[in-house]
Amino acid sequence: MHVHVDGKTYSFEHSMTVKEILKKLGLNQEIYLVILEDGNLATPDRVIGKDDTIKIIRVVSGG
């Protein structure tokens, strides 16, 4: 699997849930969104396959 976050690409050899990926990368799941290849959001329990590519983006809000 290929994971794109903050201009870097990480590769993992096995399937993991979104929650596991974020934990492995040290990212707080409350401030990052995971986008699938088709542009949809992935929930924390979604399993990402070893052949998939995802993008992780930081949630930015203002007021």
N, C-alpha and C positions, 0 to 999 in steps of 0.2 A: 504494500500500500504506500502511496505517496501522500504526504501531508504538507500543505503549503501554509506557512504562518509567518507573519512579519518579515517577508522577503526571503525566508529560508525554506528549504525543502528537507523534510525528514522521511526516511524510508523504514518501513517495518515489514517483517517477513511473514507475519501471521495476522489473522482477523482479530479485531478487538471492538468493544463497544466504544461509543463516543466518549463516555465517562472515563473509560480506561485510557484512551488516547490523551485526553486532557490532563489526567492525573500523571501519566508518564512524562508529559511535557512540562508539568508544573504550572498548568494554567487553571485559573478559577473558572468553573463552568457557569458561574453567574455573570461573568463579564465577557465571555466569548461565545460566538455562534459558529456552528459547523455547517458549511454549505456543501451539498453533494454535487456531483458532476452535472446533474440535470438542473441545478439552480435551486433546488428545494432545501429547506432546513432539515437537519437531522436532530432527533431527540436524543437525550443522554443514553437511552437503552438501545438505540439503533446499532446493529452490528455492521461494521465497515469491513468489507472483504479484503483479502490480501492483494487483489488486483485492482482495487478502487483507488481513486484520487479524490481528496477532499481539500477544501480551503477553510481555514479557521480565521475568523476576523473578530476584532475587539468591538464591543458595543460602545458607541459613543452617544452620549445624550447631553443636551444643554437646556438651559431654561431661561 
